[in-house]
């Protein structure tokens, strides 16, 4: 896949990890909705635009220690 064909520009990056929550940050090529999936559950957030760049910050809550999050998307 060439760099221009992927919807992700940067990330996913783990921004914060707490005892029962985690935040993941991404930059996308276009406006989109980004989904974080873990243990059969999903959390999502729309991107927001700053100076022509699209970012999303997805926060997963009520987590059990030891999970393995996967980021899917972005989705239009």
PyMOL CGO cylinders between C-alpha atoms (Angstrom):
from pymol import cmd
from pymol.cgo import CYLINDER

trace = [
    CYLINDER, 0.00, 0.00, 0.00, 1.47, 3.37, -0.96, 0.3, 1, 1, 1, 1, 1, 1,
    CYLINDER, 1.47, 3.37, -0.96, 1.61, 6.20, 1.60, 0.3, 1, 1, 1, 1, 1, 1,
    CYLINDER, 1.61, 6.20, 1.60, -1.02, 8.17, -0.33, 0.3, 1, 1, 1, 1, 1, 1,
    CYLINDER, -1.02, 8.17, -0.33, -3.54, 5.32, -0.29, 0.3, 1, 1, 1, 1, 1, 1,
    CYLINDER, -3.54, 5.32, -0.29, -3.73, 4.79, 3.48, 0.3, 1, 1, 1, 1, 1, 1,
    CYLINDER, -3.73, 4.79, 3.48, -6.33, 6.80, 5.44, 0.3, 1, 1, 1, 1, 1, 1,
    CYLINDER, -6.33, 6.80, 5.44, -4.01, 7.04, 8.47, 0.3, 1, 1, 1, 1, 1, 1,
    CYLINDER, -4.01, 7.04, 8.47, -1.35, 9.74, 8.36, 0.3, 1, 1, 1, 1, 1, 1,
    CYLINDER, -1.35, 9.74, 8.36, 0.07, 9.09, 11.82, 0.3, 1, 1, 1, 1, 1, 1,
    CYLINDER, 0.07, 9.09, 11.82, -0.72, 6.63, 14.58, 0.3, 1, 1, 1, 1, 1, 1,
    CYLINDER, -0.72, 6.63, 14.58, -2.31, 4.99, 16.28, 0.3, 1, 1, 1, 1, 1, 1,
    CYLINDER, -2.31, 4.99, 16.28, -0.46, 6.36, 19.30, 0.3, 1, 1, 1, 1, 1, 1,
    CYLINDER, -0.46, 6.36, 19.30, -1.25, 5.40, 22.86, 0.3, 1, 1, 1, 1, 1, 1,
    CYLINDER, -1.25, 5.40, 22.86, -1.80, 8.77, 24.53, 0.3, 1, 1, 1, 1, 1, 1,
    CYLINDER, -1.80, 8.77, 24.53, -2.84, 7.77, 28.05, 0.3, 1, 1, 1, 1, 1, 1,
    CYLINDER, -2.84, 7.77, 28.05, -3.25, 4.57, 30.04, 0.3, 1, 1, 1, 1, 1, 1,
    CYLINDER, -3.25, 4.57, 30.04, -5.01, 4.49, 33.38, 0.3, 1, 1, 1, 1, 1, 1,
    CYLINDER, -5.01, 4.49, 33.38, -6.13, 1.62, 35.55, 0.3, 1, 1, 1, 1, 1, 1,
    CYLINDER, -6.13, 1.62, 35.55, -9.44, 1.21, 33.70, 0.3, 1, 1, 1, 1, 1, 1,
    CYLINDER, -9.44, 1.21, 33.70, -9.17, 3.51, 30.67, 0.3, 1, 1, 1, 1, 1, 1,
    CYLINDER, -9.17, 3.51, 30.67, -6.93, 4.30, 27.73, 0.3, 1, 1, 1, 1, 1, 1,
    CYLINDER, -6.93, 4.30, 27.73, -6.80, 7.01, 25.07, 0.3, 1, 1, 1, 1, 1, 1,
    CYLINDER, -6.80, 7.01, 25.07, -5.54, 6.51, 21.52, 0.3, 1, 1, 1, 1, 1, 1,
    CYLINDER, -5.54, 6.51, 21.52, -4.67, 9.35, 19.14, 0.3, 1, 1, 1, 1, 1, 1,
    CYLINDER, -4.67, 9.35, 19.14, -4.52, 9.25, 15.32, 0.3, 1, 1, 1, 1, 1, 1,
    CYLINDER, -4.52, 9.25, 15.32, -4.15, 11.65, 12.44, 0.3, 1, 1, 1, 1, 1, 1,
    CYLINDER, -4.15, 11.65, 12.44, -6.20, 10.79, 9.35, 0.3, 1, 1, 1, 1, 1, 1,
    CYLINDER, -6.20, 10.79, 9.35, -6.01, 11.98, 5.77, 0.3, 1, 1, 1, 1, 1, 1,
    CYLINDER, -6.01, 11.98, 5.77, -9.68, 13.02, 5.68, 0.3, 1, 1, 1, 1, 1, 1,
    CYLINDER, -9.68, 13.02, 5.68, -12.58, 13.64, 8.06, 0.3, 1, 1, 1, 1, 1, 1,
    CYLINDER, -12.58, 13.64, 8.06, -13.71, 10.28, 9.43, 0.3, 1, 1, 1, 1, 1, 1,
    CYLINDER, -13.71, 10.28, 9.43, -14.84, 8.24, 12.43, 0.3, 1, 1, 1, 1, 1, 1,
    CYLINDER, -14.84, 8.24, 12.43, -12.15, 6.17, 14.17, 0.3, 1, 1, 1, 1, 1, 1,
    CYLINDER, -12.15, 6.17, 14.17, -13.01, 3.02, 16.15, 0.3, 1, 1, 1, 1, 1, 1,
    CYLINDER, -13.01, 3.02, 16.15, -11.02, 1.33, 18.92, 0.3, 1, 1, 1, 1, 1, 1,
    CYLINDER, -11.02, 1.33, 18.92, -11.97, -2.34, 19.44, 0.3, 1, 1, 1, 1, 1, 1,
    CYLINDER, -11.97, -2.34, 19.44, -11.11, -4.45, 22.48, 0.3, 1, 1, 1, 1, 1, 1,
    CYLINDER, -11.11, -4.45, 22.48, -12.51, -7.72, 23.82, 0.3, 1, 1, 1, 1, 1, 1,
    CYLINDER, -12.51, -7.72, 23.82, -15.71, -7.53, 21.78, 0.3, 1, 1, 1, 1, 1, 1,
    CYLINDER, -15.71, -7.53, 21.78, -16.35, -3.87, 22.71, 0.3, 1, 1, 1, 1, 1, 1,
    CYLINDER, -16.35, -3.87, 22.71, -15.90, -0.75, 20.62, 0.3, 1, 1, 1, 1, 1, 1,
    CYLINDER, -15.90, -0.75, 20.62, -15.41, 2.96, 21.26, 0.3, 1, 1, 1, 1, 1, 1,
    CYLINDER, -15.41, 2.96, 21.26, -15.34, 5.54, 18.50, 0.3, 1, 1, 1, 1, 1, 1,
    CYLINDER, -15.34, 5.54, 18.50, -14.89, 9.25, 17.93, 0.3, 1, 1, 1, 1, 1, 1,
    CYLINDER, -14.89, 9.25, 17.93, -15.14, 11.56, 14.95, 0.3, 1, 1, 1, 1, 1, 1,
    CYLINDER, -15.14, 11.56, 14.95, -12.09, 13.41, 13.75, 0.3, 1, 1, 1, 1, 1, 1,
    CYLINDER, -12.09, 13.41, 13.75, -11.70, 17.11, 14.38, 0.3, 1, 1, 1, 1, 1, 1,
    CYLINDER, -11.70, 17.11, 14.38, -9.86, 19.54, 12.13, 0.3, 1, 1, 1, 1, 1, 1,
    CYLINDER, -9.86, 19.54, 12.13, -6.98, 21.84, 13.09, 0.3, 1, 1, 1, 1, 1, 1,
    CYLINDER, -6.98, 21.84, 13.09, -5.12, 23.87, 10.46, 0.3, 1, 1, 1, 1, 1, 1,
    CYLINDER, -5.12, 23.87, 10.46, -6.19, 21.48, 7.67, 0.3, 1, 1, 1, 1, 1, 1,
    CYLINDER, -6.19, 21.48, 7.67, -5.25, 18.30, 9.58, 0.3, 1, 1, 1, 1, 1, 1,
    CYLINDER, -5.25, 18.30, 9.58, -7.74, 15.71, 10.86, 0.3, 1, 1, 1, 1, 1, 1,
    CYLINDER, -7.74, 15.71, 10.86, -7.23, 14.15, 14.30, 0.3, 1, 1, 1, 1, 1, 1,
    CYLINDER, -7.23, 14.15, 14.30, -9.19, 11.77, 16.51, 0.3, 1, 1, 1, 1, 1, 1,
    CYLINDER, -9.19, 11.77, 16.51, -8.83, 10.97, 20.18, 0.3, 1, 1, 1, 1, 1, 1,
    CYLINDER, -8.83, 10.97, 20.18, -10.66, 7.78, 21.17, 0.3, 1, 1, 1, 1, 1, 1,
    CYLINDER, -10.66, 7.78, 21.17, -11.04, 6.99, 24.87, 0.3, 1, 1, 1, 1, 1, 1,
    CYLINDER, -11.04, 6.99, 24.87, -11.88, 3.46, 25.98, 0.3, 1, 1, 1, 1, 1, 1,
    CYLINDER, -11.88, 3.46, 25.98, -13.44, 3.22, 29.44, 0.3, 1, 1, 1, 1, 1, 1,
    CYLINDER, -13.44, 3.22, 29.44, -14.30, 0.45, 31.93, 0.3, 1, 1, 1, 1, 1, 1,
    CYLINDER, -14.30, 0.45, 31.93, -11.31, -1.66, 30.83, 0.3, 1, 1, 1, 1, 1, 1,
    CYLINDER, -11.31, -1.66, 30.83, -9.95, -4.74, 32.56, 0.3, 1, 1, 1, 1, 1, 1,
    CYLINDER, -9.95, -4.74, 32.56, -6.15, -4.83, 33.02, 0.3, 1, 1, 1, 1, 1, 1,
    CYLINDER, -6.15, -4.83, 33.02, -4.22, -6.86, 30.42, 0.3, 1, 1, 1, 1, 1, 1,
    CYLINDER, -4.22, -6.86, 30.42, -6.32, -6.23, 27.29, 0.3, 1, 1, 1, 1, 1, 1,
    CYLINDER, -6.32, -6.23, 27.29, -5.01, -5.83, 23.72, 0.3, 1, 1, 1, 1, 1, 1,
    CYLINDER, -5.01, -5.83, 23.72, -6.66, -2.89, 21.90, 0.3, 1, 1, 1, 1, 1, 1,
    CYLINDER, -6.66, -2.89, 21.90, -6.91, -2.83, 18.13, 0.3, 1, 1, 1, 1, 1, 1,
    CYLINDER, -6.91, -2.83, 18.13, -7.64, 0.33, 16.16, 0.3, 1, 1, 1, 1, 1, 1,
    CYLINDER, -7.64, 0.33, 16.16, -9.88, 0.09, 13.09, 0.3, 1, 1, 1, 1, 1, 1,
    CYLINDER, -9.88, 0.09, 13.09, -10.73, 2.78, 10.60, 0.3, 1, 1, 1, 1, 1, 1,
    CYLINDER, -10.73, 2.78, 10.60, -11.00, 5.49, 9.93, 0.3, 1, 1, 1, 1, 1, 1,
    CYLINDER, -11.00, 5.49, 9.93, -14.52, 5.04, 8.57, 0.3, 1, 1, 1, 1, 1, 1,
    CYLINDER, -14.52, 5.04, 8.57, -16.39, 7.62, 6.56, 0.3, 1, 1, 1, 1, 1, 1,
]
cmd.load_cgo(trace, "trace")
